[in-house]
Amino acid sequence: MGSSWSKNEFPVDGRTVLITGGSRGLGLSAACQLAKKGADIIIVARNANKLEEAMTQISQSARAPDTQRFHQIRADVTTATECARVVVDATAWNGGAPPDIVWCCSGSAHPTLFIDTPVEQFQTMMDSNYFSCAYMAHAVLNAWLREPEKQNRKAADNEQSTSAGKASSTTTTTTTKSAPPARHLVFTGSFVSFYSFAGFTPYSPSKAAIRSLSDSLSQEMNLYAAAHPSVARVRVHTVFPATMPTQSLEDENRVKTDLTKSLEEGDQVLQPDECARRSIAGLERGEELVATSTIIRLVMTSVLGGSIRGGLVKGVVDTLLGWVVLVVMVFIRWDMDVKVARWGRDHGASGMVSNKKG
């Protein structure tokens, strides 16, 4: 599984794309850009008013608004039953076929110091970020993989019963039907999927879990691709967006400590439209793990482990970068530890400038 520099590995023209968290931020920007490329779009979110506003924006962005189709589903994808309902609804709207591409963009963050975090927030972070991906993946993969399995078994049984008792002296020619275009399951990670720091402790495990889910699922999909070569293979990706100046970031900054904000200084900030553009470009190149900023790419190379490397050339480049970054990260961690310790001495344990030691 490698990336290609000449072929679009993520074609969307005429295909149906379902995006959770599609009413704002990265999800909305991705929906608009994919509609501009000719995709039929289904967006999922909890707020009915935001869904309506987003649908207007998406349809206005479409390449052919008179022929492309758009659908909205109001749902809370933090539960398995709701994710299953979304896939059933999307399939019914799509003429009985499940969507070709599913992109999980929903999520939330509560970046506070660990012992200051309300204990219920730990579950909320896992539900909002990890389980929303895991449940949606489970629902859509069952729709993509179980039904073709049943159809293949039925076809094989029919063929056996037809040929039973018949002798033939002629040579039988077997034709292999070529598989349709790949389906794509896209998760949304974060910089802290690779490297966390003070203030993101309640949030980062949920994003690290997404990366682990993506790694293992991408390997599992090889099983089905080999067993059913005539069925559309499933490719699994995770996009790692840079910091975006959205309403979600404003909400995070209300609870974030001054210490955490100081450690974030120097982060690359991208508008949602640019982040979506870079994400889609990476998917079109065939990348399984898509970094949208230089700093994310560099840190990612140092912790890839068993992650798929995206082809020989990219694998070699990332390995070389990883060797360099592994050394650099020693000093980055040391520097951040020094900053945190200095902050504690100067301002106390609250993480806020205003609460100085007295």
N, C-alpha and C positions, 0 to 999 in steps of 0.2 A: 504494500500500500504506500505509494509515494505520490508526491505532488508532481504536477505536470506544468511546464512553463508555456505550453502551446495550446492546451485544450482546457476549455471551461469545465471544471469538475463539479460545478454547482449550477446547472442550467435550471431556470425557473420559468421560462416563457411557456405559457399554457398549462402550468402545473399549479397545484393547490398548496398553499403554505399556511400553516396554522402557527400563530405566535401568541404565547401566553405573556401577560404583562404588555400587551400590544397597544394600550391606550395612551402611553406616555413614554418619555425617555428613549432609551435605546430601542425598545420594542416598537414604538411608533415610528421612529426614524427608519428602522429596518423594513417595516411594513410598507412605508411610502416608497423606499428605494426599490424594493422587490416588485411592487405594483408598477413602477416605472419600467421595469424590465419585462413586464408582461405576465406576472403571476396573478392568480386569483388568491385573495387574501381572506383569512379568517382570524379575527383577533379575539382574545379572551381577557377579561378583566372583571373586577368586582363592581366598579362604579358605572351605573347605567349612563349617566350624563357624559362622563369622559369617553365612554365607548361611542356614543353618538357623535361627539365632537371629533374623535379620532377617525371614524368612518368617513366623515366629510373630507378630512384632510387626505386620507388614503385614496379615495376615489378621485379626488382632484389631481393627485400625483400620477394616476394610472396612465400607461401608454395609450390604451384604447378603452376609455371609461365606458363606452357604449356596449362593448362586448365582454370585457372582464367582469368578474363577479366578486362580490364582497359580502361578508357575513360577520356578525358579532355574536358572541356568546357570553352571557353574564355568569360567572362562576368563581368559586373560591378553590383554586387548585392546590390548596394545602391538604386536601383530603382525597383519599383514593377513590371514593364513590363519585366525587365531583369530576375528577380527571376521566374516569370511565364514561361518565355522562357526556363530557365534552367531546370525546372521541366518537361516541354514538351519534351525537347531534351533528358533528362535522361530517361524518360519513353519510348520514341521511341527506344533508344539504348538498353534498358533493355527488349525488346520484348513486349512492351505494358504495362508493369507493372511499377508503380512508384518505386523508390528506397525504400528499407526496413528501412533504417536508414539515417537520415540527421543530419549532425554535422556542426553547424555554427561557423567557426573559424576566419572568416575575421574580420578585425577591425584595428583601428589606434588610436594613442594618440598624443595629443599636450599639454603636461604638462607645462603650464606657469601660471604666476599670472593673475588673472581674468581681471584686467583693462589693462594689457599689451597684452592680447590676441586679435588678429585681429577678428573683430566681425563675419566674415564669418566662422571662425573656430567652433563656437558654433553649426552651422547647420551641418558642416562637421562631427563633432564628433557624433551627433545624427544619421546622415545618415550612417556613416561608422560602428558604433557600434550597435545602437538600431534598426534603420530601416532595416538594412541588415538582422537582425534576424526576425523582425516582418514581413517583406515582404516575406521572404523565408518560414516562418512558415505558413503564409496565403496561399501561393501557394501550399505547399506540403500537408497541412491539408485538403485543398479542394480536392486534388487528392486522399487522403487516405479516407476521410469521405463522400464526396458528392456522389462519384460513387457507393460505396456500398449501400448508402441510396436509390439511383435510382434502383439498382439491386434488393434490398429487396422489394421495392414497386412493381416492375414488377413481381417478383416471387409470391408475395401475390395476385396480380390481376389475374395472370394466374391460381393460385390454386383455387381462388374463382370461376372463370368462368368455370373451369373444373368440380368442384363439384356442381355447381348450377343445380337444377332440378333433382339431383340424390339422391335417398333415399337408405340408406344402413342399413341392419339389423346387420351387423357384427361390431365388435369392432375395432375402428381405433387406430393404434399404432403410436404415434408421436416420431420421433427420432430427437434428438438435435445434430446438427453437432458441433463438438468442434472447438473452435476458433483457427486460426493459431497463430504462435509466435507473440508476441507484436512487434509493430513498435516503433522506438525511434526517438525523436526529441531532439537534444542536443544543448544547447546554450553555449557560453563561456563568463563568467563574469570576475571578477577581485577582488582583495583585496578591492579596493575602492567601490565595490558594497555594502560593509558593513560599511566601515569606510574611510572617505576621509580626506585629510589634505591639507595645503597650497601648491599651485602649481598644484594640480590636479582638481581644481574647474571646468575648462571647460570640463573635461573628465569624472569625476565620475558620474554626473547625467545620462549619457548615459549607464553606466554599472549598476547603480542602477535600471534603467528602465528595463534592461534585467532580473534582478532577479524578479522584480514585474511581468513581462510578464510570466515568468516561473511558478511562484506561481499560478497565476490565470488560466493559460492554463492547468496546471496539474489537477486542479479541474474541469474545463470544460470537460476534456476528460472522466471523470466519467459518464457524461451525455450520450455520444455516446456508451461507453462500456455497459451501462445498457440497452440502447435502442436497440442495435444490438449485442447481446452476441455471435453470430457466426462469427462476423467480428473481425479481428485482433485489439486488443486494442492499443491505443497510449499512450506511456509513455513519459513524458517531464522531462528533466534533465538540470541542468546548472553546468558546470565545472568551478572551480575557480583556474586558474593556478597561480603558484608562479612566481616571477620574473625570466625571462629567458634571458641569454646572447645572444641575437639575433641581427640581423641588425635593427629590429624595436626599440630595446632598445638603440642602438647607435644613431639612428635618434632622439629618445626622449631626450637623454642626451645632444644633441646639443642645444635644446631650454630650457631645464630644468634649473631652477635657482640653485645656490649653496645652498640656504636655503632648497629647496625641496630635494636635494641630501643628505643633512645632516639629514633631518627628516626620510629618507629612510634607514639610516644606521641600520644594524641589520636584514634587510629583508633576508629571506631564498632564496637563488638563486639555481635554478635547471636547468640542461640542458633540452632542449626540449624533448629529448628521455625519460628522467626520468619523466618529467611532464606528458607526454603522457601515460607512463606506469601506473602512479598513477591514472590518469584520467580514463583509461580503467578499471583498477582494481576496482575503485569505482563504475563504471557503471555495472560491472559484479556482484558486491555485491548488486546491485539494489538500490543504493543511488540516490535520486532525486537531491540533492545538494552535489556536490563532491568537497571537499577541498583537495588541493594537498600539503599543508604544515601545520605544527603544528600551526603557528600563524594565518593562515586563519581559521583553524578549531575552534580555541579558540574564535576569534573575531566573527565568524559566530554564535556560540552558544548564544552570548549575544544579537543578533538582529533577531532571527528567527521569532518572531511574529507568524503569521499565516502560515508560511511555513510548509510543510509536514515534519514530524520528522523521517521517515524511520523506523517505527516499535517501539514496546514498549521499548525494552532494550536500543536501541540507543536514543530514545526519552527521557528516564529517565536520561541517562548519559549526554546528551547534556543539559538537563534542569539544572542538578546539576552543570555542568561546567559553564553554563550561569549565574547562581547565583554568582559564584566566579568571573567570568570575568566582570560582571556588576560592581562589587566593584573595581576591578583592573582598569577598563577603566576610572573611575573617576580620578585616579592618572595619568594614561597615558595621558588623555586629558590635565590635569593640567600641566604635565611635558612638553608636546608639546607646549602648550600656552606660558609657560615661555621661552622656547627656541626661539619661534618666536618673542616674545617681546624683548628678549635680542639681537637677531639678528638685529632687527630694530634699537635699540639703538647703536649697535656697527658698523653696516654696512649701514644703511639707508634703504630706501623702495624698492630698486631694486631687492632685494633677492640675489644679487651677492656680493662676497667678495671684488672684485676689486673696487666697487663703494662705497667708504666710505664717511661718512658725512664730509663735509668740512666746 
